[in-house]
């Protein structure tokens, strides 16, 4: 009996000691957790430079926001976005890009073409810049050294829109078999548009036996004069080469095309949703989701110089059937069958 009592007397202090150690460990762990919880989480700042306006950009921003959320980036928690909108005014791009750089953002996303990309590059040589699909060939334009090895602080996505010009004319010809004259609206200050007009479009037009009538739009004040002149010449179709100036004034162009019963093709998908006839180009949602990939890689330490520039692999044809009926045009069944989206 004494042996049992002695054993019991030894065990009880040991249990108390173990229990005390365990409680101390739990308390220490709890304090560490509380201290960690009180530590402010790093909030990454993202600059967003757009050549258009909030309304035009809203769909694209939402796609990117959802893609970032899937990767664990939530606005207001661990990322903050600074938006700057050029609203088609090219002279504002350098100022807006400089504002973003001065805010010491971690990344600048550029939703625009060569002029906007150059503005961002001029504003900073150190902040990573992610192209979002606008502009001409980024190598030829001098934005990057090569697709595989960008080499500087710029990387991202290119739509290579000039290579789509010929395909767009082909589609317009399929929809309008009697197509002969095509009025082309372009901004001479947009290098991608000028390159498209000088290189891709003439080759395609010659093969399709089409005559191109180029019309320069240098500013918002030019639209009324140019559109009135086009109306007098009565072309068979209208091709609008994209750019911030046209995105900001798309409703003026669409109203003219509808009133003139003129089949129109755009390089901006939003224009078709607003009443334009056709869009053919990169699959925008897929392209915009890839922007989140670049953001994630860069925030985790990757250098833009080492992230290859991506080219589009998916293309989309959107037709506004309501507009076709409004201008008295019947879309051929074979073209309609190829459409990825039909607006009725």
C-alpha positions in Angstrom: 0.0 0.0 0.0 2.9 2.3 0.8 4.4 1.6 -2.6 1.1 2.6 -4.3 0.8 5.8 -2.2 4.4 6.7 -3.1 3.8 6.0 -6.7 0.7 8.2 -6.5 2.6 10.9 -4.7 5.2 10.9 -7.5 2.7 10.9 -10.4 0.6 13.8 -9.2 3.4 16.4 -9.3 4.5 15.1 -12.7 0.9 15.5 -14.0 0.8 19.1 -12.6 4.1 19.9 -14.2 3.1 18.5 -17.6 -0.2 20.3 -17.4 1.6 23.6 -16.5 4.0 23.2 -19.5 1.1 22.5 -21.8 -0.9 25.5 -20.7 2.1 27.7 -21.0 2.7 26.4 -24.6 -0.9 27.0 -25.5 -0.8 30.5 -24.0 2.4 31.3 -25.9 0.9 30.0 -29.2 -2.3 32.0 -28.6 -0.2 35.2 -28.0 1.8 34.5 -31.2 -1.4 34.1 -33.2 -2.9 37.3 -31.7 0.4 39.2 -32.4 0.4 37.8 -36.0 -3.2 38.9 -36.4 -2.4 42.4 -35.3 0.4 42.7 -37.9 -0.9 44.7 -40.9 -1.0 42.6 -44.0 0.8 44.0 -47.0 -1.5 45.7 -49.5 -0.2 45.7 -53.0 -0.9 48.8 -55.1 -1.9 48.3 -58.7 -2.0 51.2 -61.2 -4.6 51.0 -64.0 -4.0 53.3 -67.0 -6.9 53.3 -69.4 -7.3 55.2 -72.7 -11.1 55.1 -72.4 -13.6 55.9 -69.6 -15.0 54.0 -66.6 -18.2 52.9 -68.5 -16.3 51.4 -71.4 -13.8 49.8 -69.2 -16.2 48.3 -66.6 -16.7 44.8 -68.1 -13.0 44.3 -68.6 -12.1 45.5 -65.1 -14.7 43.1 -63.6 -13.2 40.1 -65.5 -9.7 41.0 -64.2 -11.0 41.5 -60.7 -12.7 38.1 -60.6 -9.6 36.4 -62.0 -7.4 38.1 -59.3 -9.9 36.9 -56.6 -9.4 33.3 -57.8 -5.7 33.8 -57.2 -6.3 35.2 -53.7 -6.1 38.9 -54.4 -9.1 40.8 -53.0 -9.5 44.5 -53.6 -9.7 46.3 -50.2 -7.9 43.5 -48.4 -4.5 42.7 -50.0 -4.6 44.8 -53.1 -5.7 48.4 -53.9 -6.2 49.7 -57.4 -5.6 53.2 -58.6 -7.5 54.0 -61.8 -6.7 56.7 -64.3 -8.8 57.2 -67.4 -7.6 59.1 -70.5 -11.0 59.3 -72.1 -9.5 59.3 -75.6 -7.3 62.4 -74.9 -3.8 61.3 -75.9 -2.2 64.4 -74.4 -3.3 63.2 -70.9 -1.6 59.8 -71.0 1.9 61.0 -69.9 0.4 63.0 -67.0 -1.8 60.1 -65.9 1.1 57.6 -66.2 3.3 59.9 -64.2 0.7 60.2 -61.5 0.6 56.4 -61.1 4.3 56.1 -60.9 4.5 58.8 -58.2 2.1 56.8 -56.1 4.8 54.1 -56.0 2.4 51.4 -57.3 3.8 47.8 -57.6 2.5 47.3 -61.1 1.0 49.5 -63.9 -1.6 47.8 -66.1 -2.0 49.5 -69.5 -5.4 49.2 -71.2 -4.4 50.9 -74.4 -2.2 50.9 -77.4 1.3 52.1 -78.3 0.8 55.7 -77.2 -0.3 54.7 -73.7 2.4 52.0 -73.4 5.1 54.6 -74.3 3.6 57.0 -71.7 3.9 54.4 -69.0 7.5 53.5 -70.1 8.5 57.2 -70.0 7.0 57.6 -66.5 9.1 54.8 -65.0 12.0 52.5 -65.8 11.6 50.4 -62.6 7.8 49.7 -62.0 6.7 46.6 -63.9 4.3 47.5 -66.8 1.8 44.9 -68.1 0.4 45.4 -71.6 -3.3 44.3 -71.8 -3.5 43.5 -75.5 -3.4 46.9 -77.2 -1.0 48.3 -79.6 1.0 46.9 -82.5 3.8 44.4 -82.6 5.5 45.2 -79.2 9.0 44.2 -80.6 8.7 46.4 -83.7 7.3 49.2 -81.6 10.3 49.0 -79.2 8.3 48.1 -76.1 10.2 44.8 -75.6 13.3 43.2 -76.9 11.6 40.0 -77.9 8.5 38.0 -77.2 10.4 35.3 -75.3 12.7 37.7 -73.3 11.1 41.2 -73.0 14.3 42.4 -71.4 13.0 45.6 -69.6 10.2 46.5 -67.3 7.4 45.8 -69.8 5.7 42.5 -70.5 2.1 41.2 -70.9 -0.3 40.5 -73.8 -0.4 41.6 -77.4 -3.4 41.3 -79.7 -1.3 41.8 -82.8 -4.4 43.6 -84.3 -2.7 44.4 -87.6 -2.7 40.8 -88.5 -6.4 40.6 -88.0 -7.1 43.4 -90.5 -7.2 41.1 -93.5 -9.5 38.7 -91.9 -11.9 41.5 -90.9 -12.1 42.6 -94.5 -12.7 39.0 -95.6 -15.7 38.8 -93.2 -17.1 42.1 -94.4 -16.9 40.8 -98.0 -18.6 37.5 -97.0 -21.5 39.5 -95.4 -21.7 41.9 -98.3 -20.9 39.9 -101.5 -21.2 43.1 -103.6 -18.8 45.0 -101.4 -16.5 47.2 -103.4 -15.6 50.4 -101.5 -14.8 50.4 -97.8 -14.4 53.6 -95.8 -11.7 53.1 -93.1 -11.7 55.3 -90.0 -8.3 55.6 -88.3 -6.3 57.8 -86.0 -3.0 58.8 -87.6 -1.4 59.3 -84.2 -2.1 55.6 -83.4 1.0 53.7 -84.8 -0.9 50.4 -84.8 -3.6 51.8 -86.9 -1.2 53.4 -89.4 0.7 50.2 -89.7 -2.5 48.2 -90.3 -3.5 50.7 -93.0 -0.2 50.7 -94.8 0.7 47.0 -94.5 -2.1 44.4 -93.8 -5.2 46.1 -95.3 -3.9 46.9 -98.8 -2.8 43.3 -99.3 -6.1 41.9 -98.3 -8.0 44.6 -100.2 -6.1 43.8 -103.4 -6.9 40.1 -103.1 -10.6 40.8 -102.4 -10.8 43.4 -105.2 -11.7 46.1 -102.8 -11.0 49.8 -102.8 -10.1 51.4 -99.4 -11.0 55.0 -98.6 -8.9 56.0 -95.6 -10.3 58.8 -93.4 -8.2 60.5 -90.7 -9.7 61.3 -87.4 -7.2 63.4 -85.3 -9.6 64.6 -82.6 -13.2 64.6 -81.4 -13.9 67.7 -83.5 -13.2 65.8 -86.7 -16.1 63.3 -86.5 -19.0 65.4 -87.7 -17.0 66.7 -90.8 -15.6 63.3 -91.7 -18.8 61.3 -91.2 -20.7 63.8 -93.3 -18.2 63.4 -96.1 -18.4 59.6 -95.9 -22.1 59.8 -96.0 -22.0 61.8 -99.3 -19.6 59.2 -100.9 -21.9 56.3 -99.9 -19.4 53.5 -99.5 -20.5 49.9 -99.2 -19.0 49.3 -95.8 -17.2 50.9 -92.8 -14.2 49.5 -91.0 -13.2 51.3 -87.8 -9.6 50.7 -86.7 -9.5 50.7 -82.9 -8.0 53.3 -80.6 -8.9 55.4 -77.5 -10.3 58.2 -79.6 -12.8 55.9 -81.3 -13.7 54.0 -78.2 -14.6 57.3 -76.5 -16.7 58.4 -79.5 -18.2 55.0 -80.5 -21.8 56.1 -80.2 -21.3 58.9 -82.7 -20.0 56.4 -85.2 -22.7 53.8 -84.5 -25.5 56.4 -84.9 -24.0 57.5 -88.2 -23.7 53.9 -89.5 -27.3 53.1 -88.5 -28.7 56.3 -90.0 -26.7 55.6 -93.2 -27.7 51.9 -93.3 -24.0 51.2 -93.6 -22.6 47.8 -92.5 -19.8 48.4 -90.0 -17.0 46.3 -88.6 -15.1 47.2 -85.4 -12.0 46.2 -83.6 -13.7 46.9 -80.3 -16.2 44.3 -79.0 -18.0 46.9 -77.0 -18.9 48.8 -80.1 -21.0 45.8 -81.3 -22.8 45.5 -78.0 -23.6 49.2 -78.4 -25.1 48.8 -81.8 -22.3 48.2 -84.3 -22.7 45.3 -86.8 -19.7 43.1 -86.3 -16.6 42.5 -84.3 -13.8 40.0 -85.0 -10.7 39.8 -82.8 -9.2 38.2 -79.7 -11.5 36.5 -77.2 -11.5 39.4 -74.8 -12.5 37.6 -71.6 -9.8 35.0 -72.0 -7.2 37.6 -72.7 -8.2 39.8 -69.7 -8.1 36.8 -67.4 -4.4 36.4 -68.4 -3.7 39.8 -67.0 -4.3 38.4 -63.5 -1.6 35.8 -64.3 1.0 38.5 -64.9 0.0 40.4 -61.8 0.3 37.3 -59.6 3.7 36.3 -61.0 5.1 39.8 -60.6 3.8 40.3 -57.1 5.4 37.0 -56.1 8.8 38.2 -57.3 9.0 37.5 -61.1 10.7 40.1 -63.2 8.9 41.4 -66.3 12.1 40.9 -68.3 11.8 37.2 -67.8 8.0 36.8 -68.4 7.3 36.1 -72.1 4.8 38.3 -74.0 1.8 36.2 -74.9 0.0 36.3 -78.3 -3.6 35.5 -78.8 -4.7 32.0 -79.5 -8.5 32.4 -79.4 -10.5 34.7 -81.6 -14.2 35.6 -81.5 -16.8 36.7 -84.1 -19.7 38.7 -82.7 -22.6 39.8 -84.8 -25.4 42.1 -83.9 -28.4 40.6 -85.7 -30.7 43.4 -84.4 -28.5 45.9 -86.2 -28.4 43.8 -89.4 -32.2 43.9 -89.5 -32.3 47.6 -88.8 -30.1 48.4 -91.8 -31.8 45.9 -94.0 -29.0 43.4 -94.2 -29.3 39.6 -94.2 -26.3 37.8 -92.7 -25.4 34.7 -94.7 -26.2 31.5 -92.8 -22.6 30.2 -93.1 -21.3 33.4 -91.4 -24.0 33.3 -88.8 -23.1 29.7 -88.0 -19.5 30.7 -87.3 -20.4 33.5 -84.9 -19.4 33.0 -81.3 -22.1 35.3 -80.1 -25.2 36.7 -81.8 -26.9 39.7 -80.4 -30.7 39.6 -81.1 
